[in-house]
Amino acid sequence: MSSIPASGEGERLHAEQHEHGPEKGWRRWLFATNHKDIGTMYLLFSLTMFMIGGIEALLIRTELFQPGMQLFDPEFFNGLVTAHGLTMIFGAIMPAFVGLANWMLPLQIGAPDMALPRMNNFSFWILPFAFLLLLGTYFATGGPMGTGWTLYPPLSLQMADAFPITIFALHMMGASSIMGAINVIVTIMNLRAPGLGLMKLPLFAWGWLITAYLLIAVMPVLAGALTMLITDHYFGTTFFAAAGGGDPVMYQHLFWFFGHPEVYIMILPAFGIVSEIIPTFARKALFGYDAMVYAIASIAFLSFIVWAHHMFAVGMPLAGQTFFMFTTMLIAVPTGVKIFNWTATLFKGSISFEVPMLFSLAFLFLFSIGGFSGLMVAIVPADYQYHDTYFVVAHFHYVLVPGALFAIIAAVYYWLPKWTGHMYDDRLAHWHFWMSAIFVNVLFFPQHFLGLAGMPRRIPDYSTQFANWNVVSSIGAYGFGLAQVLFAYIIFKTIRGGAQATDKVWDSANPQGLEWTISSPPPYHSFELPPQIR
């Protein structure tokens, strides 16, 4: 059971008139402590960064549309790749999940607000300044860092003014993430409605609770590695400089000890979202709730012992390669449990294909493709062929775009009528789905072929043997980008008006959970008294 309805008395608490509502004007947003206001700011910030990251991606694909140097010199092209990766990961995907957590967790667990509202405000307002710094590297000497989002030394230590700016921006993003994670943990642990035990939590809350512990565990590791880079560059230390006895491969170990759990930080909340939507539109209880919780926890644990599968090509000892190969394959087991449980939930369900369900089904199918290609790169001898080619680019984009991004979009369509009180334009939303589902495959599937044929990643020019599939991939990028402009239009159209949403929104599907027991849109203060759980 993924969520619990309130009792009759608790259902209509929202009908009471509250004398103290939000402040008017800019002060409401600058000094916001209400979880809905902060969630809204996170989501709008995420949408903005998603559009900026998308423009960067389109510039990359335009350069790669045909062989030869079209628009940029190689250094700026590589800087564009770095900026795109950091913008999408830390600016679009992660803030979107934090925004969804802010909006939905108090509603789902019957809490009056997030536990630490002032820290919540601070954790958001760090982000715009961090990304102003990051985007400011376009105007720094030498442009953005041409290292890729991993910032590997010794290359990163040879960068110009963008180097310290990027590191400081990442430190700020990390601080924001840690504060957001602490807030999620304290809220879920301390502010649950009476009777809502941990094994009755909605799966979205479980996904976020475990994600929050991951964030607290790994963000300081990234901060430490980045600080060591800074001291190598400016203070004469030699942690990663081979000339002084340091080891650049040590940075890779530190980075990927953060970086691999980071992948699951960007997918575990998505698992929770899909676990909310599929049972609603299959009109069945989620199959194997307990197994789903244990699978999320197992994935989180295993994510700490697979990091060096990113490093098979660095000259690792055979014992290390074997260990990381088998642990990487082992992580497919709890992931497979989740895929099979979602499929079993659909089996003999009374399924309807509303837009949130369409995106969730696309997630189920396309994320599995990313998982299968992940098993391929887990095999050490094969990985020597795949490593640093477009096959890896295709793999992680199949995990993060039809995976994390499609789940975020599904969540927006699922809960947007609850947030705004208006139904979105269903015809335009179907157009958005079909354009996204088609063009995401036109964009990324050919990159598997390019990688298998040997095309390296992070290059602005290539030989003519790769030309045809690059044209197809770039056309897919333009189509996918156009679809997301339509998505932004649908969101703002819904905010401004539309058909009135009922309190349950999806009445025929009868969704379960406390968030459906209050009005659409919810009052400024949702649960002044905790709802009674039966």
N, C-alpha and C positions, 0 to 999 in steps of 0.2 A: 504494500500500500504506500503510494508515494506522497499523499497529502491527506489531511484530516479535515472534515467540515466542522464548522463551529456549531454550538448549540443554538436553539432558537433565540435565546436571550442575547447571545453574543453576535448574532447575525446582523442586527440592525443598529448597533452602536453608532454607526456612521450617521444615522438620522438626526442625532443630537446636533444642535447648532453650537458651534464653538465661537466664543467671543474673540479669541485671539487668532487671527489668521496671519498670512505672510505680510511682511513689509512691502511697501510699494517701491517701484523703481529699481535703480541699480543696487541699492543697499541690500535688497532681498538676495541678490546673487553673490555679491562680494562677501557678505557676512553669513551666507547660508549655513544653517545647521540642520535643516530638515532633510531627511534622507531622500525624499522625492526630488527636491530641488538639486541636491548634489548629484543624484543619479542622472537627472536630466542634463546637467552640465557635463558630466563624464561622457554621456552618450553623444551629445552634440560636438564635444571636443573630438571624440573618436571619429565621428562622421567627417569632420573637417580634415583630420589627419589622414583618414582613409582616402579622401579625394586628393590630397597633396601627394601621398604615396602612390596613388593611381596615376597621377600626372607623371611622376618620376618613372613609373613602370612603362608608360606609353612612350616616353622619350627613349628609354632603353630599347624597346621593341622597334621604334622608328629607326634608330641607328642600325639595328640588326635586320631591317627589312630586306636589305640586299647586301652582297659583298662590297667591300671597300669602305673607306671612311666617309660617312655622310655628313654628320652634324658636329661631332665632338672630337677632341683629341683623346688618346687612350687614357691619360691621367684623369680628365674630367669624367669620362665614361665610368671608370672604376669608382670615382667618388660618388657618382649617381647611383651605382649599385649599392654602395655602403649606405648612403642616405635613405634609399628605398627600403632596404632591409630594416634599419633601425626605426624608421618612421612607421612601417607597417606593424612590426612586432611590439614596440614600446609605445607607439602613439595611437594605433588603430585597434589591434586585437585586444591587448591587455586592458586599456581603459574601457573598452566596450563591455568586457566581462565585469569589471569593477562597477561600472554604471548599472548593469543589470542586477548585480548583487545589492547595490544600494537601494534600488527601486524595489526589488522583489523579496529580499530576505526578511525584512520586518513584516511585510504583508503575509509571507508564507508561514512565519512562525508565531504570528500574533504579538509582535513586539511593538512598542510605541514608536521606536526610532532605532537607529544604530546606537550602539552602546557609548561610543566616544565621538559625539557630534562635532566638537571643535577640532579634534584631530582629523576628522573626516573632511572638514573644510580645508584644513591646511594641506592634507594629502592631495586634494584636487588642485589647489592653486599653485602648488609647486610645478605641475606639469606644463602649463602654458609657457612659463619662463624657461623650463628645460628645453622645450622644443623651439622657442625663439633662438636659444643658443645654438641648437643643432642646425636649424635652418640658416642661422647666421654664418655657418661654415662655408656656404656658397660664396660669401663675400670676403672670406679670409684669403690670405696669400696661398696660392696653390689649390684653392677650392676645397671641397669636402675630402675627407680621408679616403684614399683609393685602396682600402685594405679589405673590403667586404665587412659585414657586420661583426665578424669575429675579431677584428683588430689584431691579427697575429704580428708579433715581432719576428724578425728584425724590421720588417717593412714599416710597421706602425711607428717605430722609433725614428724613422727617416722622414716622417711627415712634417709639414710646416706648421703654421699657426693654428690650423684646424685641429691639431692633435690635443692640446690641453682643453680647448673649448668642447670637443666631443666627449672627452673623459669626464669633465665637470657636468655636462648635460646628463650623461649616463648615471653618475652618482646621484643627481637629483631625482631621476626617474626611479632609481633603486630605493631611495628613501621614501618616495611616495608609495611604492609597491609594498614596502614593509609596513608602513602605517596602515594602509588599507587592509593588509592581511591580519594585523593585530585586531583591527576593528571587527572584521568578519568573525574571528574566533571568539572574541569576548561577547559579541552579540548572540551568536548561536548557542554558546555555552550558558550564558547567564540570563537571556531575555526570552527564552522560549515560553509559550503559554503553558499554564499548568496542565499536566496530562500529556504533553507532547514530548515523549521520550525520544532518545536519539534514534532508535530503530523505527520511529514513526515519522522521521523528518522527510520532507520532499527530497527527491534525488538531486534536485538543483542545489539545495542547501548542503547535502552531503558532498557533492562535487566541489563546492566552494570551500567547505570546511577543510577538506584534505588539501586542496590547492593552496589555501592560506598557510598551512604548515610547510608545504614545499617552498613557498616564497620566503618565509622566514629562515628556512634552512639554507637556501642557495644564494639569495641576493647578497649577503655579506661576503660570500666567496668571490662573486664577480667584483664587488667593491675592493676586496683585497688585491685581486689580480690587476685591476685598473690602477690602484695606488702604486703597486710595484712597477707598473709601466711608467707612471709619472716620475717616480724616483730614479728609474734608470735613465730617463730622458733629461732630467734637470738637476739631479743631486748626486750623480756619479756612482750610483749603485749598479750592480751587474747581475741582477736576478736572471735576466733573460739574454744578456749580451755574452755571446760565446767568447769574445776576445778577453773578457774579464773573468772567465771561469763559469759564467752563467749558462743556462740551458733554455733555448727558445721553446723546446718541446714541453718544458715544465709549464709554460704559459698555456699550452694547448690542454694539458691535463686539468689545470685550474679552470680554464674557460669552459671546457665541456663538462666538468663536474657541476658547473652552473647550467650549462647550455642544454644538457639533455633533460634534466627535470624541467627546465624552462619550456621545452616542447610540450610536456604534459601539463604544465601550468596553463598553456594555451588550448588544451583539448579536454581536460577533465570537466571544467564548467560546461563545455559543449555536450559532453556525455549526459550531464545532468539535465540540460535543456531538452535534448532529444528524448530523455526518459520521462519528461513531463508531457511532451506533445504527442508522442506515438500512442500512449494509452488513451488520451483524450479522444483522438479521432479514429482509433480502433474500437473505442467504446468497450474497453476491457481493462481490468487491473493489470499493472505491469507484471510480467512473468518473472518470478524469481527475484523479488525485491532484495532479500538478504544477500543473495549471490551477487547482485549488482553492487551493493555496498562493499562487500569483501573484494570484488574485482577492482573497484576504484582504489581501495586501499592497497591492494597487491601491486597494481600498476605504479602507484606512487612510490612504494618501497623499492620495487625493482628498478625504477628510473635512476636510482642512486648508484647502481652497480653495473651500468651498461655504457658509461660515458665514452670509453675509449674506442667504441666501434666507429667513432668519427676519425680515428687516428691509425687505422690498420696499415696505412702506407708510410708511417714515419719510421719503421724499423723496430717495431715492438717484438719482444721475445715470443717464441711460438706458444709458450704456456699462457702468456697474456692474451694473445690473439684467440686462442682456443676458449679461454674463460669468457672473454667478452662476446665471442660469437654465440656461445651457448646461452648466456644470460639474455642476450638480445632476442634469441629465438624464444626463450622462456616467457618473455613479456608478451608474446603473441597469445599466450594461453588465456590470461584474464581478459585481454582485449577481445579474443574470440568468444569468451563467455558472454560479454556484453552484446556483441553482434547477434549471437544465437538467441539471447533473451529478447532483444528487440524483435527479431524475426518471429519468435514464438508468441510474442504479444500480438503481432499482426495476424497470426494464424487463426482462421475462423472468426476474426473480428468483423464487426460491422463497419467497414472502413469508409470514410468519406475523404475527399481529396481537397480540403481547404488549403490555402497557400502555405500556412505553417507546416502542414503535413507533407506537402510536396517537397519543401526544402529539407524536411527531416528524412524523407525517403531518399532524396538525392544524396544527402549526407551519408546515409547507411550504405548506399551502393558505391559512391565515389571515394569515400574515406577508406573503404575496404581495398580499393585499388592502390591507394597510398600505402596501406598496411602490407599488401602483398609485395610491392616494390621495396618496402622496407626490409622484408625478409630476404629479398634478393641481395641487397647491399650488406646484409648481416653476414653473408658467406664470405670468408676472408679471401680465398683465391679469386672469386668473382669480383669482389670489391676493388681489387687492383685494377680491373678493367673499368669499373663504373666511376672510380674516385675522381673528383674534380672534373666530371663531364656534365653535360646537360641531363643525363639520366638522374643524377642526384637533384638537380634543380626541379625536374619533373616530379620526383618522389616527394620532396618536402612541400612543394606547392599543392600536390594532391592531398596532403595531410592538412595543410593550413587553409586552403581556400575552400574546397568543398567540405572540409572538416570544420575548422574553427569558424570561418567566415559564414558559411551557410547556416551553421547553428545559431550564430548571432542574428542573422537576418530572419531565421525562423522564429527566434524569440521576440524580435521586434514586431513581426506580424501577429504573433500569438497574444502579446500583452499590450500592444499599442492602443487597441480600442479600450482596454481597461485604463490605461494612463490618461488618454485624452477624452474619453466619453464618446468618441466618434468611430464609426467603422471606416476602414480605408476603402479606396476604389478597387473593388475585386477584379475588374477586368484589367486594369493597369498592373495590378499585382501579379496576375497570371502571366501577362506579357513579361514582366520583370523576371519571373521564375524561368520561363522557357528560354528567354534570351540568355540568362545566367547559366542555366544547365547546359545549353548547347555550346555557347562560346567558351565556357571554362574548359571544355574538352577540346575544342578547336585550338585553344591557346596552349594547353599544357600537354596533351597526349602526344603531339608530334615531337616534343622535346625528349621523350623516351627514345625515339628512333635516332634523333640527333646525337644523343649521348652514346647509344650503342654503336653508332658509326664513328665515334671518337671526337666529337666537337667539344673542346674545352669550355668551361664556364668562365665568366668574367673577362671575355675578350670582345672588343668592338668590331673586329674584322675576322673574316673566315674564308676558307677556300670555296670555290663554286660548287663543290659536291654537296655542301650543306644548304644551298640557296633555297631549294623548293620548300623544304619543311619550315625554314625560317619565315618565308612569306606567309605560309598558312598560319604559323604561330602568331605572327604580328597582326594578321587580319582578325584572329581570335581575340587578341588583346583589345583592338579597337571596338569590337562588338561587345566584349565584356565590360569595358569602360563605359560605353553608352548605356548599357543596362543599369549600371550603378548610378548614373545621373538620373535615370528614371526612378530609381529607388529613393533618392534624396527628394525628388519632386513628390512622390507618393507620401513620404513622411510629412513634409510641410503642408501638403494639401489636407492631410488627415488632421494635423494640429489645428488648422484654420476652420475646419468644419467637415460635415458629412452626416450620414445617417446616425441617429442616436444609438449608442451601444447599450444593451441591457446590462444588468449587474453581472450575470454569468457570461456574457458575450457570446459564448459558444453553447447556447441553450440546448440545441438538439444533441450535442455531444456530451452534455452534462459533466463538465470538467470538475475534478475534485481538488479541494484545497482552500485554505482560509482566504486567499486573495480574491476568490470569487464570491465571498459572502458580504463584501462591502460594495459601495456604489461605484459606478463608472462615470466620471473619474472619481478616484478616492478622495475623501475629505483631507484637508491639510494635515490633520492629526488622525491617523487611522484607528488605532486601538488605544484609547485613553484608559480603558479597563481591559484586562486580558480576557480574550474569548474563552469560553468553556469548551474543552475538547471532550467529545464523547466517543 
